């Protein structure tokens, strides 16, 4: 999904003809393949490149003569003048991945008759908590980064503590939980956490709200499994689970397609780091 500024730059490129158009198209392609660069600065530079090429064309010079014979080398030299993306902008790339991993870890664990808390469940829960706090540093400062790193390192530190106290590796951790009270608490907690993320992630609010809607659907299904035995029938159970899986994949692809828009929104919020 292209942003408005990308569309405007693509429209600019139509003023270039023949070899000039092909050369600048290649050069712009190299530039846009620079996720470590500030998004708005990158697109503004691309606009300048196209305008310069158009001006050279109007004065009888080719884009190759103006920028150099090697488009990739020219793009590399131009990219060095563009400021780096902020940490917040770089973190945008991980939002779809965290969402997908959370879905495949959390949902299957609670949408079943019994729940076993093991090492995999612990890792999944920890990732979910980290994901909920990750958007908090979108408009971050040094204090928030330190707190997030402490949260991120809490699982390895807790694992070492468990191994020292229990005298066994954490991989042996396995506890059969009372299914319904735990599942009910998790089913209510998931949409609430996504609502919290929507409040923390103001510029990207549509992302957690989408996952909040999916979590709410999973929660309703979970309560129906408990109160309406008919939903435990294999055909109905696996049919609804299949719909949830398809919804997860659709949201994941949708988020990936909107990544340039998220980058633009973050880039507009704060200066490059």
C-alpha positions in Angstrom: 0.0 0.0 0.0 1.6 3.3 -1.1 1.3 6.5 0.8 0.2 9.8 -0.7 3.8 11.0 -0.8 4.9 7.9 -2.7 2.0 8.3 -5.2 3.0 12.0 -5.7 6.6 11.0 -6.5 5.4 8.2 -8.8 3.3 10.8 -10.6 6.4 13.1 -10.9 8.2 10.4 -12.6 5.8 10.4 -15.6 7.5 13.6 -16.8 10.7 11.6 -17.5 10.9 9.9 -20.9 12.5 6.7 -22.2 15.9 5.8 -20.8 15.7 8.6 -18.2 12.5 7.1 -16.8 14.0 3.6 -16.6 17.2 4.9 -15.0 15.4 7.0 -12.3 12.9 4.2 -11.7 15.9 1.9 -10.9 17.5 4.5 -8.7 14.3 5.2 -6.8 13.9 1.4 -6.4 17.3 1.2 -4.7 16.5 4.2 -2.5 13.2 2.8 -1.3 14.9 -0.4 -0.3 16.4 1.5 2.6 14.2 0.7 5.7 16.9 2.1 8.0 16.4 5.6 6.6 13.9 8.1 7.8 10.8 7.6 5.7 9.8 11.3 5.1 13.3 12.4 4.4 13.7 9.5 2.0 10.6 10.4 0.0 11.5 14.1 0.0 15.0 13.2 -1.4 13.3 11.0 -4.0 11.2 14.0 -5.0 14.4 16.1 -5.4 16.0 13.4 -7.5 13.1 13.2 -9.9 12.9 17.0 -10.2 16.7 17.2 -10.8 16.4 14.5 -13.5 13.5 16.3 -15.1 15.4 19.6 -15.1 18.5 17.9 -16.6 16.2 16.3 -19.3 14.8 19.8 -20.1 18.4 21.0 -20.7 19.4 18.1 -22.9 21.2 16.0 -20.3 20.3 12.5 -19.5 19.8 11.2 -16.0 22.7 8.9 -16.5 25.0 11.8 -17.3 23.6 13.8 -14.3 23.8 11.1 -11.6 26.4 8.7 -13.1 26.4 5.6 -15.1 25.7 3.2 -12.2 22.2 3.8 -10.7 23.0 1.6 -7.7 26.2 3.5 -6.9 24.3 6.8 -7.3 21.6 5.6 -5.0 24.1 4.5 -2.4 25.8 7.9 -2.4 22.4 9.7 -2.1 21.3 7.4 0.7 24.3 8.4 2.8 22.9 12.0 2.9 19.6 10.8 4.3 19.2 10.7 8.1 18.6 7.4 9.8 15.2 6.3 10.9 14.3 6.6 14.5 14.2 3.5 16.7 10.4 3.9 16.9 10.1 3.8 13.1 12.3 0.7 12.9 10.1 -1.1 15.5 7.1 -0.7 13.2 8.4 -3.6 11.2 8.1 -5.9 14.1 4.4 -5.1 14.9 3.0 -7.6 12.4 5.4 -10.3 13.5 4.6 -9.9 17.2 0.9 -10.0 16.4 1.3 -13.2 14.4 3.4 -15.0 17.0 1.0 -13.9 19.7 -2.0 -15.3 17.9 -0.5 -18.7 17.2 0.8 -19.0 20.8 -2.1 -17.6 22.9 -5.3 -18.5 21.0 -4.7 -22.2 20.7 -3.7 -22.4 24.4 -7.0 -21.1 25.7 -9.5 -22.3 23.0 -9.4 -25.9 24.2 -10.9 -28.0 27.0 -7.8 -28.1 29.2 -4.9 -25.7 29.6 -1.4 -26.9 30.3 1.0 -24.2 31.4 4.4 -25.2 30.1 7.6 -23.5 28.8 5.9 -22.7 25.5 3.0 -21.1 27.2 5.3 -19.1 29.4 7.3 -17.8 26.3 4.0 -17.0 24.5 2.6 -15.1 27.5 5.9 -13.2 27.9 5.9 -12.2 24.2 2.3 -11.0 24.5 3.2 -8.8 27.4 6.2 -7.4 25.6 4.1 -6.7 22.6 1.6 -4.8 24.7 4.3 -2.5 26.0 6.2 -2.2 22.7 4.0 0.6 21.3 4.6 2.5 24.5 8.0 3.5 23.3 6.7 4.8 19.9 7.1 8.3 21.4 9.9 7.2 23.6 12.6 8.6 25.8 15.6 7.0 27.4 13.7 6.1 30.5 11.1 4.2 28.6 13.7 2.3 26.6 15.4 1.1 29.8 12.1 0.0 31.3 11.2 -1.9 28.1 14.7 -3.6 28.1 14.1 -4.7 31.7 10.8 -6.2 30.7 12.3 -7.9 27.7 15.0 -9.4 29.9 12.6 -10.4 32.7 12.0 -13.9 31.2 15.6 -14.9 30.8 16.3 -13.6 34.4 13.3 -15.4 35.8 14.3 -18.6 34.0 17.7 -18.5 35.6 16.1 -17.9 39.0 13.7 -20.8 38.5 16.6 -23.1 37.5 18.6 -22.2 40.6 15.7 -22.6 43.0 14.1 -25.7 41.4 17.4 -27.4 40.4 16.0 -28.2 37.0 15.9 -26.4 33.6 12.8 -24.4 32.8 12.0 -26.7 29.9 10.7 -29.2 32.5 8.1 -26.7 33.7 4.6 -28.1 33.1 1.5 -27.4 35.2 -2.0 -28.5 34.4 -4.2 -25.5 35.2 -7.9 -25.4 36.1 -9.1 -24.8 32.6 -12.1 -22.5 32.8 -11.2 -19.9 35.4 -7.8 -19.4 33.8 -9.2 -19.4 30.3 -12.0 -17.0 31.3 -9.4 -14.6 32.8 -7.2 -14.7 29.7 -10.2 -14.3 27.3 -11.3 -11.1 29.1 -7.7 -9.9 29.5 -6.7 -10.1 25.8 -9.1 -7.6 24.4 -8.4 -5.3 27.3 -4.7 -5.4 26.6 -5.3 -4.5 23.0 -7.5 -1.6 24.1 -4.6 -0.5 26.3 -2.3 -0.7 23.3 -4.7 1.4 21.3 -4.4 4.1 23.9 -0.6 3.8 24.0 -0.2 3.6 20.2 -2.1 6.7 19.3 -0.6 7.2 15.8 -1.2 3.6 14.9 -4.4 3.1 16.8 -6.1 1.1 14.0 -3.5 -1.7 14.5 -4.4 -2.7 18.1 -8.1 -2.0 17.5 -8.1 -4.6 14.7 -6.5 -7.2 16.9 -8.8 -6.2 19.7 -11.8 -7.1 17.4 -10.2 -10.4 16.7 -9.5 -11.1 20.4 -13.1 -10.2 21.2 -14.3 -12.7 18.6 -12.0 -15.4 20.1 -13.2 -14.5 23.6 -16.9 -14.8 22.6 -16.1 -18.2 21.0 -14.3 -19.3 24.2 -17.3 -18.4 26.4 -19.6 -20.2 23.9 -17.4 -23.3 24.2 -18.0 -23.3 28.0 -21.7 -22.4 28.1 -22.9 -24.1 24.9 -21.7 -27.6 24.5 -22.9 -27.7 20.8 -19.8 -25.5 20.0 -17.6 -28.4 21.1 -18.7 -30.5 18.3 -15.7 -31.2 16.0 -17.2 -29.7 12.9 -18.3 -26.5 14.5 -15.2 -26.2 16.7 -12.7 -26.6 13.9 -14.8 -24.6 11.5 -14.7 -21.6 13.8 -11.1 -22.1 14.6 -10.3 -22.2 10.8 -12.1 -18.8 10.4 -10.1 -17.3 13.2 -6.8 -18.6 11.6 -7.8 -17.1 8.3 -8.7 -13.8 10.1 -5.2 -13.8 11.7 -3.5 -14.3 8.4 -5.6 -11.6 6.7 -4.8 -9.1 9.5 -1.1 -10.0 9.3 -1.0 -9.4 5.5 -3.1 -6.2 5.9 -0.6 -4.9 8.5 2.4 -5.7 6.2 0.8 -3.8 3.4 0.2 -0.8 5.6 3.8 -0.6 6.9 4.8 2.4 4.7 1.9 4.3 6.1 2.9 3.4 9.7 6.4 4.5 8.9 5.2 7.9 7.6 3.0 8.4 10.6 5.9 7.7 13.0 8.3 9.8 11.0 5.9 12.7 11.2 5.7 12.4 15.0 9.3 12.8 16.0 12.7 13.9 14.6 15.1 11.2 13.3 17.4 9.7 15.9 
